């Protein structure tokens, strides 16, 4: 045996476990599609922000964001300073328990998220549908932490 072979054998011995021990399974992350995947990619970075966790430590909110031209919808759950995003089919949006709803095209939603479009202005000019406007203003604060 050469010197190069010995580390390989040692690695194999270390990797083997006794028969009595169970291996821990790694949970696979579920990749979301459509708007839910996009919002998840944007908002999950706030989970590492300490200021965000302090400000939203006592909050328990659920928002549905619906892009009419990019299904499925996104259910944004803020639970004690942690943001999670789930996909919701367009048919199930009305049945979903929520504190606020933001509905429009993907361009309008992204403009609101990046503060290019004021949600109140968009709502007054009937560009987007909003349910629970006071709670929805907290969602714009969440988007502020991302930018």
URRA-V674309 format. One record per helix or strand of 3 or more residues. SS is the DSSP state (~ for helix, > for strand). FROM is the first residue (numbers start at 0). TO is the last residue. If there is no record, write none. Layout:
ss: (SS:SS)
from: (FROM:FROM)
to: (TO:TO)
This chain:
ss: (~:~:~:>:>:>:~:>:~:~:>:~)
from: (2:33:49:59:72:81:89:99:105:118:128:132)
to: (14:47:54:66:78:87:91:103:112:123:130:145)
